[in-house]
Structure formats: C-alpha cells, structure tokens
C-alpha cells in the first residue's frame, strides 16, 4: 500500500503558492484493509476514508467508465490492482494529474511540470470529454491563474475539445446548481473576466448564459464608455469588483448590470435610458433558470434596475432619492443598499482610459440614507392611530424633508 498527495496541492506547491487542502490517493489497498487500519468510510460514489487521527480524506485509486450523458453518468471501479497512473489519467488537466510520493518526489506521467512552466491548461486524455463540468473548471482555473507570474492560457487542442463537447450538447446536461457553484467560485477569483472569456471562446457561454453572451458586439455610447463594446465593459466592471474585494453578491450584480443592453431596441441608442427594465426582466429570468441564491438575485435585479439612477444621484430630487431608498428596502437592509452602491461604483470605474473619473454618488447616497434614517417612524405612527395609509405617507414625507435638508447642506459645502 502506497499513499500519494495528488492534484491541486502538488500543483500549487510547484508554483510556490500556499497549499490550502491536500487530497490523498491510496494505491494497493482495498476497503477492507482501510477499515482494518482504522479509517472511517465516508464516500458515496467511490471509496473515500477519513484518517483515524487527522480526519483528512483518503481515496482509493480508481478508474471510471462513462455510462450516460452529463456529469453524473459514471461507474467507478476500485481495487488493489488499480495503479496510480490509471487513477491520474482520468483527471482533467495535466497540471492536476501529478502526484507526490511520501519521500517528496514528484510522479508526473502526463507532462504536468512542463505545462506549468509553459503556463498552459492541457487536457490529460480523451476522457476529458466525458465530464462537461471540466469546461467550467478550466474556465474557473483561468480566472484564478490569470495574474503574472501565473497567467495561464488554454491549449489550442483543449479548447478545440471543449468546442466539440459544446456542439455535442454535453453542457446542456449540467444541472443549474452545479453551473452556479462553478460560476460563483470563478467570480470570487482574482480576475473573473478570464472565466467568461474561456467559456465564450469554446461556445459554452452561449449555451449557459446566452443573455450575457450577446453583449459582445453591442456598442456603447462613446461619451461614457471609451471601450465601445458592452461585453468588454461588463468584464471590466466585474474585474474592478474583484479587485476591490467585494462580495459574491456584488460581483454577480456587476456581471448582470447591463444585461438589458443586449435587448434594448435600436431607438434607445445612444442614451440607453430604456435598458434598465429590459435588464430587470432578463436578470430575473436568468436567476430563476440557474436557481441563483436569493441574496445574489435580489442585488442583481436592484442593480440592473437602478444603476443608472445611482449614476445620476446628484441630479435627483429629494422625493426621487427617497423613492429609490424605499424600493431598495434600504431602511430595513442598509448593508445591502451599500452593496448596491458598490455595484454601481464598479460600473463607473470599470471603464478604459478614464484615470480622473470619480464617483461621489456612492458617498452622497449613503449620507442621504443616514439623513432619512433619522426620521422616527414610531413617533409618526403614534400620530395616526388606525390609519396605516396615512402613516406611510407621513413617514415618506418626513424622509423627503430630511433628504431635502441634507441635499441643501451638501450643495452648500460643494460651493
């Protein structure tokens, strides 16, 4: 029986990156022998065991056989005769198909170290085509390894293989929850735009996120968006949100904010003032289709609807500002409103060749919210016992007056 560290831990160690998790493969063992050594079985699809002391996971070396379409159609085979190379050849990329012996030596039957040096994602074998999740994984790895000195590209032959998988309909078999899981992880990487570039290059984006895919080639008003192309702009916005360390919900909202521009009638150009409502409907439908979590969905819809209004905040009347705060539920969920401002700020700064751009709107609206929060809703309610409609109107008007006072002071301070 021999134990090897495999996969990402070996790759990251060779790249000089911190090793977060270690995956172990056991060669020459059976489930019975693992149990005899005190390991605890936990695997559902194939034998995985917890170490009796460290509680780390140890998987028996295995082979796989494709039995049906999609990513769940596999039969696994494990026994003491399965070799390490047989286990590694079923893995996705050469850089993930290396192992480290107990003495620290590297086992690399498929050129993983070579591809690490060349900074290339290359599939190990034709078995890559049997699991469509691997397309998403390659795209996610591209988002992670996107910054020098670890900026990787996809090998031409691997991209060709992914295109063939898309044409064969393999990605159509992916369940929404798994698609979102991989997209969410990619959005939290250093440069999320690379994930979408890889998906677009192989054709998977058009199948998984067609609403996003159509944005490339849609022109932008040159006055506000020097990068011209809406798809390019959206990628800049997402990367800006990542650079700021914003939450997953903000990054997803940044990705979705201009979805309506792909469906806006030509008559709306170049102002784009009509694209927000188109965007709300598209974002809502996309979130339902992919079963996006509620926090991400809600912020994305709010951003699609109101990022233009936030951009015009300094010009808005006090009653319009309060209406924005109320429909964003800012008084009950002020932190989410601040995330909405972060998404709108990403829209502003996610642009090319604008070194002197500023976005005072975020701080302005945050202060307007603070002013409106000073209104004592409970005290107002006591003035109108049994008159709920009057209570709502009175609270709204008091907030408008508070914002009006703040706006007046703000404008005086700017003079």
C-alpha angles and dihedrals in degrees: 000000000000130000124211135183106228143182126006096008091060092044095049093046091054090048091051092244127138112272109230104176134013124216118200130203121196118209124195097021136111130210089255093054091048091052090049089056091054100259117147118228116233107151120113102185099030136001112291122163136193117232110247093234110021095032089218117148121260119188125198114240107265147180126216135214124199112233106163143011122283130030100299098056098100137118115205126211125197132172138136091271097063108109128219091246091053089054095046096047090066092060124104109242133021091238088059095044099075128104135202119220122222089260092055098255118139123240107204114166096159106046100263094149090050091053091046089057091046090045092231132144105219127172117241100220145338087280085082089080093061096072119051091193085075090071089059091045093053090050091049092049088052089057091049098044096044105107125079132290086028103042108140132191130203115254113248093238091050092051089049090052091051090051090054090051091052092049090049090057096244094135090054088068093061114112116232094243092058093046091052092045092058095040091051092051091048092049089057093055126099097265113018093179090074090062092057093043091056092046090049094048093056095041096247094115091062089056099040103033107014091161089061096039094061093060093080108093094022106123124234128213102269092216092066104020115043090180087070097200118091093212091053090048094051091052090052090050093051092047091050090053089051093049089054091052093240122171125270090256091055093047092050091047089051089053092050101038098099099033090119093064090074090061101034113120116248090245089070093064134142098010097052090199088136098054097083097076092044086052094051092055093046094047091049092051093046092049092051092049095050095035092236113192115264097247092055093042095050095049092046092052092047091049094048089050101043112021089101092051090049089052088055094043096122089058097047123108118242093252090051091051092051090048088053091050093048098048088047089054087233094156093059096033108029093159091058089051089055088052088052088055090050091054091049090048089053088055089055098046097037092088139103129254097002104121094157098047117131133188110204089157093085095056091039094056092042089056091045088055091051090052092050091047089064089072109106102225092182093057091049091050091057090061092061108044111186093004106102094166092054090048092056093047093048094049091048092050092048089053091049090053091048091051091045090055091047092048091052092051092045093053092048090052090053094055 
